Amino acid sequence: MSPIKACLFDLDGVLVDTAKYHFIAWKELAEELGFTFTEHDNERLKGVSRMASLDILLEIGGLTLPEEEKLRLAEQKNNRYVEYISKMDASEILPGALEFLRECRENGVKTALGSASKNAMAILDNTGLTPYFDAIIDGNHTSAAKPDPEVFLLGAKALGMDPADCVVFEDAEAGIEAATRAGMRSVGIGSPQTLAAANFVVSSLAEISLPKLGESLAAV
């Protein structure tokens, strides 16, 4: 098995909890459109692009809208989301994330972000995480959403790494599938039931260190 040379991270739910701001913005939009959008509904939007998320929202509300109106609503939702994340700071980094990124840095393990978010740079800058990445691939660099492996393959290419030498950290089923399709190993962050396709699952990056990561991957 290849040694760990690079770690690729999803953003929402792995490094920071911006999912709550997505949920609030989508919920507000649904209420304006006259229906209720629940946290259970929100699970369907994890790792999904903005327009695809809007399609799911409208399906839940039983609405069919012209493309022009959909683009307007997607922009409206994003503007609200950007308002929320503009107030973020380092206190919103999830447990263990900063420590593990520092450990990667100190041990020469390359790091890349692989996120569908088009607002990733703003979030990284506001939380102070930008300097911990060798490459940042976000929704402005990709044309295909997860589970397409594009974002992770671009990350490996930007790092100059073979996919087999990369480990992906993801909190969504679509992200785990994307990692597998990219030929990479994966660590699920969250529920073992939801992320059963990952090589192994932890509740947060606070449970991970490079030695433990090596041992756990060697055991699968």
C-alpha positions as CSV (number, residue, x, y, z in Angstrom):
1,M,0.0,0.0,0.0
2,S,1.3,3.5,-0.9
3,P,2.5,5.7,2.0
4,I,0.5,8.8,2.9
5,K,2.0,11.6,0.9
6,A,-1.0,13.9,0.6
7,C,-4.2,14.7,2.5
8,L,-7.2,16.2,0.6
9,F,-10.0,17.8,2.7
10,D,-13.6,18.7,2.0
11,L,-14.5,22.0,3.7
12,D,-18.0,22.0,5.0
13,G,-18.4,19.5,7.9
14,V,-14.8,18.5,7.9
15,L,-12.8,21.7,8.7
16,V,-15.5,24.1,9.5
17,D,-19.3,23.9,10.2
18,T,-20.7,26.1,7.4
19,A,-23.4,23.5,6.8
20,K,-25.5,25.3,9.4
21,Y,-25.4,28.5,7.4
22,H,-26.3,26.7,4.2
23,F,-29.3,25.2,6.1
24,I,-30.5,28.5,7.5
25,A,-30.2,30.2,4.1
26,W,-32.1,27.4,2.3
27,K,-34.7,27.3,5.0
28,E,-35.4,31.0,4.7
29,L,-35.7,30.6,0.9
30,A,-38.2,27.8,1.3
31,E,-40.3,29.8,3.8
32,E,-40.5,32.6,1.3
33,L,-41.6,30.2,-1.3
34,G,-44.3,28.9,1.0
35,F,-43.1,25.5,2.3
36,T,-41.1,24.0,5.1
37,F,-37.5,22.8,4.7
38,T,-36.3,20.6,7.5
39,E,-32.8,19.4,8.8
40,H,-33.8,16.0,7.5
41,D,-34.4,17.4,4.0
42,N,-31.0,19.2,4.3
43,E,-29.2,15.9,4.4
44,R,-29.9,15.5,0.7
45,L,-28.0,18.7,0.0
46,K,-24.6,17.6,1.5
47,G,-21.8,17.7,-1.1
48,V,-24.3,18.9,-3.8
49,S,-23.7,21.9,-6.0
50,R,-25.8,25.1,-5.5
51,M,-28.1,24.6,-8.6
52,A,-28.6,20.9,-7.9
53,S,-29.4,21.8,-4.3
54,L,-32.0,24.3,-5.5
55,D,-33.6,21.6,-7.7
56,I,-33.9,19.3,-4.7
57,L,-35.4,22.2,-2.6
58,L,-38.0,22.9,-5.3
59,E,-38.8,19.2,-5.6
60,I,-39.5,19.1,-1.9
61,G,-41.8,22.1,-2.3
62,G,-43.5,20.7,-5.3
63,L,-42.5,23.7,-7.4
64,T,-41.4,24.0,-11.1
65,L,-39.8,27.3,-12.0
66,P,-38.3,28.7,-15.2
67,E,-34.5,28.7,-15.4
68,E,-34.2,32.5,-15.1
69,E,-36.1,32.5,-11.8
70,K,-34.0,29.5,-10.5
71,L,-30.8,31.5,-11.2
72,R,-32.2,34.5,-9.3
73,L,-33.2,32.3,-6.3
74,A,-29.8,30.6,-6.2
75,E,-28.1,34.0,-6.2
76,Q,-30.4,35.2,-3.4
77,K,-29.6,32.2,-1.3
78,N,-25.9,32.5,-1.9
79,N,-26.0,36.2,-0.9
80,R,-27.5,35.3,2.4
81,Y,-25.0,32.6,3.0
82,V,-22.1,34.9,2.2
83,E,-23.5,37.4,4.8
84,Y,-23.4,34.6,7.4
85,I,-19.9,33.4,6.6
86,S,-18.5,36.9,6.4
87,K,-18.8,36.9,10.2
88,M,-16.9,33.7,10.7
89,D,-13.6,33.5,12.6
90,A,-11.1,30.9,13.9
91,S,-13.5,29.9,16.7
92,E,-15.6,28.1,14.1
93,I,-12.8,25.7,13.0
94,L,-14.0,22.2,14.0
95,P,-12.2,20.2,16.7
96,G,-8.9,18.7,15.7
97,A,-8.8,20.3,12.2
98,L,-6.1,22.9,12.9
99,E,-4.0,20.5,14.9
100,F,-4.1,17.9,12.1
101,L,-3.3,20.4,9.4
102,R,-0.3,21.6,11.4
103,E,0.8,18.0,11.9
104,C,0.7,17.4,8.1
105,R,2.7,20.6,7.6
106,E,5.4,19.6,10.2
107,N,5.8,16.1,8.6
108,G,6.0,17.1,5.0
109,V,2.5,15.7,4.0
110,K,1.0,17.8,1.3
111,T,-2.5,19.2,1.8
112,A,-5.2,20.3,-0.6
113,L,-8.8,21.5,-0.3
114,G,-11.3,19.8,-2.5
115,S,-14.6,21.6,-2.0
116,A,-17.7,22.3,-4.1
117,S,-18.1,25.6,-2.4
118,K,-17.5,28.7,-4.5
119,N,-17.0,30.7,-1.3
120,A,-14.2,28.5,0.0
121,M,-11.5,31.2,-0.1
122,A,-13.6,33.6,1.9
123,I,-14.1,30.9,4.6
124,L,-10.5,29.9,4.7
125,D,-9.4,33.5,4.9
126,N,-11.9,34.4,7.6
127,T,-10.9,31.4,9.8
128,G,-7.1,31.7,9.1
129,L,-6.8,28.3,7.5
130,T,-5.5,29.4,4.1
131,P,-1.8,29.1,4.9
132,Y,-2.2,25.4,5.7
133,F,-2.9,24.4,2.1
134,D,-0.6,23.7,-0.7
135,A,-3.4,23.7,-3.2
136,I,-7.0,24.9,-3.1
137,I,-9.6,23.4,-5.6
138,D,-13.1,24.8,-5.1
139,G,-16.3,25.2,-7.0
140,N,-14.7,27.9,-9.2
141,H,-12.2,25.4,-10.6
142,T,-14.5,22.5,-11.3
143,S,-17.2,21.7,-13.8
144,A,-18.6,18.4,-12.3
145,A,-20.0,18.0,-8.8
146,K,-19.2,15.1,-6.5
147,P,-19.5,12.1,-6.7
148,D,-17.6,12.9,-9.9
149,P,-13.9,12.6,-8.9
150,E,-12.8,15.8,-10.7
151,V,-12.2,18.0,-7.7
152,F,-9.9,15.4,-6.0
153,L,-8.1,14.5,-9.2
154,L,-7.4,18.2,-9.8
155,G,-6.2,18.4,-6.2
156,A,-3.8,15.5,-6.7
157,K,-2.5,17.0,-9.9
158,A,-2.0,20.4,-8.3
159,L,0.1,18.7,-5.6
160,G,2.0,16.6,-8.1
161,M,0.8,13.4,-6.4
162,D,-0.4,10.1,-7.7
163,P,-4.0,9.5,-6.5
164,A,-2.9,6.3,-4.8
165,D,-0.7,8.4,-2.5
166,C,-3.7,10.6,-1.4
167,V,-6.2,10.3,1.4
168,V,-9.5,12.2,1.3
169,F,-11.4,13.4,4.4
170,E,-15.1,13.8,3.7
171,D,-18.4,14.0,5.6
172,A,-20.7,13.2,2.7
173,E,-21.5,10.0,0.9
174,A,-21.0,11.7,-2.5
175,G,-17.5,12.8,-1.4
176,I,-16.5,9.3,-0.3
177,E,-17.7,8.0,-3.7
178,A,-15.7,10.7,-5.5
179,A,-12.6,9.7,-3.5
180,T,-13.1,6.0,-4.4
181,R,-13.6,6.9,-8.1
182,A,-10.5,9.0,-8.0
183,G,-8.5,5.9,-6.8
184,M,-7.9,7.4,-3.4
185,R,-8.3,6.2,0.1
186,S,-10.9,7.9,2.3
187,V,-11.7,8.8,5.9
188,G,-15.3,9.5,6.7
189,I,-16.0,12.3,9.2
190,G,-19.4,11.6,10.9
191,S,-21.7,8.6,11.0
192,P,-20.3,5.0,10.3
193,Q,-23.7,4.1,8.9
194,T,-23.9,7.0,6.4
195,L,-20.2,6.8,5.4
196,A,-19.8,3.0,5.4
197,A,-18.0,3.1,2.0
198,A,-15.1,5.0,3.5
199,N,-11.9,3.1,4.5
200,F,-12.7,4.0,8.1
201,V,-14.8,6.6,9.9
202,V,-14.2,9.0,12.9
203,S,-16.5,11.5,14.5
204,S,-14.0,14.4,13.9
205,L,-10.4,15.2,13.0
206,A,-9.7,15.3,16.8
207,E,-9.5,11.5,16.6
208,I,-6.9,11.5,13.9
209,S,-3.1,11.8,13.9
210,L,-0.7,10.8,11.1
211,P,0.5,7.6,13.0
212,K,-3.1,6.6,13.7
213,L,-4.1,7.3,10.1
214,G,-1.2,5.1,8.8
215,E,-2.2,2.2,11.2
216,S,-5.9,2.4,10.3
217,L,-5.3,2.4,6.6
218,A,-2.8,-0.4,6.9
219,A,-5.5,-2.5,8.6
220,V,-8.1,-2.2,5.8
